[in-house]
Amino acid sequence: MDYLEAYQFQGITYPSYQECCCMSNYIKDRDALKDDFKESMNEMTYIALRIYFFHLTIEGFPTGIIWNDEECKKAMYEPNTNLNNVMLLNDLLRDLKFRFEEINQKLENYGLPEPQGVQTELERYRLLFNKVMKFIFIKYIITKVIH
C-alpha cells in the first residue's frame, strides 16, 4: 500500500487517514486503535511502526493509548542492539522528533516527551548502566587505580 492508498476507501480519497478509517469502520474506538497497532506489530518493521504511529498522531488519532502501552512502545525500538531501554526510548524519541520537525511540529504538541540530551560518548556510555552497575563499575575503576 502506498501513502495515497491509505487515504482511499471504495474509490473515494478522504482528506485524512482518520476520516478514511472512520468511513470504512476500520477504527471505531480507542481500543480498536490499540488493537490495530498491536496487530500491525506482527507485520511491520520497527521503522514502519514508527511511521505508522507518526501518521496516526498527526491525523488526530488518540495515540496516547498506544504510547502508554509498553509493548507497543517497545515494538518501535530498534531490535538487536546492545542498548538499554533508556537509550532505545531516546532513539525512538529522536526519530519522532525529526519527523515532527519536518512538518514544523513539536513532540510536546502531541503529548510526547522530548528526547534526553544525550550527546557525548561518555553520556551515551553512562546510560548503558543502571545504578547498581554504575556502583560496581566505579568500585572496579577505583580498585584498579589504587593498585
WOJOSUL-V376021 format. One record per residue. N is the residue number from 1. RES is the residue in one letter. SS is DSSP state (a for helix, b for strand, c for the rest). Layout:
BEGIN
n=N res=RES ss=SS
n=N res=RES ss=SS
END
This chain:
BEGIN
n=1 res=M ss=c
n=2 res=D ss=c
n=3 res=Y ss=c
n=4 res=L ss=a
n=5 res=E ss=a
n=6 res=A ss=a
n=7 res=Y ss=a
n=8 res=Q ss=b
n=9 res=F ss=b
n=10 res=Q ss=c
n=11 res=G ss=c
n=12 res=I ss=b
n=13 res=T ss=b
n=14 res=Y ss=c
n=15 res=P ss=c
n=16 res=S ss=c
n=17 res=Y ss=a
n=18 res=Q ss=a
n=19 res=E ss=a
n=20 res=C ss=a
n=21 res=C ss=a
n=22 res=C ss=a
n=23 res=M ss=a
n=24 res=S ss=c
n=25 res=N ss=c
n=26 res=Y ss=c
n=27 res=I ss=c
n=28 res=K ss=c
n=29 res=D ss=c
n=30 res=R ss=a
n=31 res=D ss=a
n=32 res=A ss=a
n=33 res=L ss=a
n=34 res=K ss=a
n=35 res=D ss=a
n=36 res=D ss=a
n=37 res=F ss=a
n=38 res=K ss=a
n=39 res=E ss=a
n=40 res=S ss=a
n=41 res=M ss=c
n=42 res=N ss=c
n=43 res=E ss=c
n=44 res=M ss=c
n=45 res=T ss=c
n=46 res=Y ss=a
n=47 res=I ss=a
n=48 res=A ss=a
n=49 res=L ss=a
n=50 res=R ss=a
n=51 res=I ss=a
n=52 res=Y ss=a
n=53 res=F ss=a
n=54 res=F ss=a
n=55 res=H ss=a
n=56 res=L ss=a
n=57 res=T ss=a
n=58 res=I ss=a
n=59 res=E ss=c
n=60 res=G ss=c
n=61 res=F ss=c
n=62 res=P ss=c
n=63 res=T ss=c
n=64 res=G ss=a
n=65 res=I ss=a
n=66 res=I ss=a
n=67 res=W ss=a
n=68 res=N ss=c
n=69 res=D ss=c
n=70 res=E ss=a
n=71 res=E ss=a
n=72 res=C ss=a
n=73 res=K ss=a
n=74 res=K ss=a
n=75 res=A ss=a
n=76 res=M ss=c
n=77 res=Y ss=c
n=78 res=E ss=c
n=79 res=P ss=c
n=80 res=N ss=c
n=81 res=T ss=c
n=82 res=N ss=c
n=83 res=L ss=c
n=84 res=N ss=c
n=85 res=N ss=a
n=86 res=V ss=a
n=87 res=M ss=a
n=88 res=L ss=a
n=89 res=L ss=a
n=90 res=N ss=a
n=91 res=D ss=a
n=92 res=L ss=a
n=93 res=L ss=a
n=94 res=R ss=a
n=95 res=D ss=a
n=96 res=L ss=a
n=97 res=K ss=a
n=98 res=F ss=a
n=99 res=R ss=a
n=100 res=F ss=a
n=101 res=E ss=a
n=102 res=E ss=a
n=103 res=I ss=c
n=104 res=N ss=c
n=105 res=Q ss=c
n=106 res=K ss=c
n=107 res=L ss=a
n=108 res=E ss=a
n=109 res=N ss=a
n=110 res=Y ss=a
n=111 res=G ss=c
n=112 res=L ss=c
n=113 res=P ss=c
n=114 res=E ss=c
n=115 res=P ss=c
n=116 res=Q ss=c
n=117 res=G ss=c
n=118 res=V ss=c
n=119 res=Q ss=c
n=120 res=T ss=c
n=121 res=E ss=a
n=122 res=L ss=a
n=123 res=E ss=a
n=124 res=R ss=a
n=125 res=Y ss=a
n=126 res=R ss=a
n=127 res=L ss=c
n=128 res=L ss=c
n=129 res=F ss=c
n=130 res=N ss=c
n=131 res=K ss=a
n=132 res=V ss=a
n=133 res=M ss=a
n=134 res=K ss=a
n=135 res=F ss=a
n=136 res=I ss=a
n=137 res=F ss=a
n=138 res=I ss=a
n=139 res=K ss=a
n=140 res=Y ss=a
n=141 res=I ss=a
n=142 res=I ss=a
n=143 res=T ss=a
n=144 res=K ss=a
n=145 res=V ss=a
n=146 res=I ss=a
n=147 res=H ss=c
END
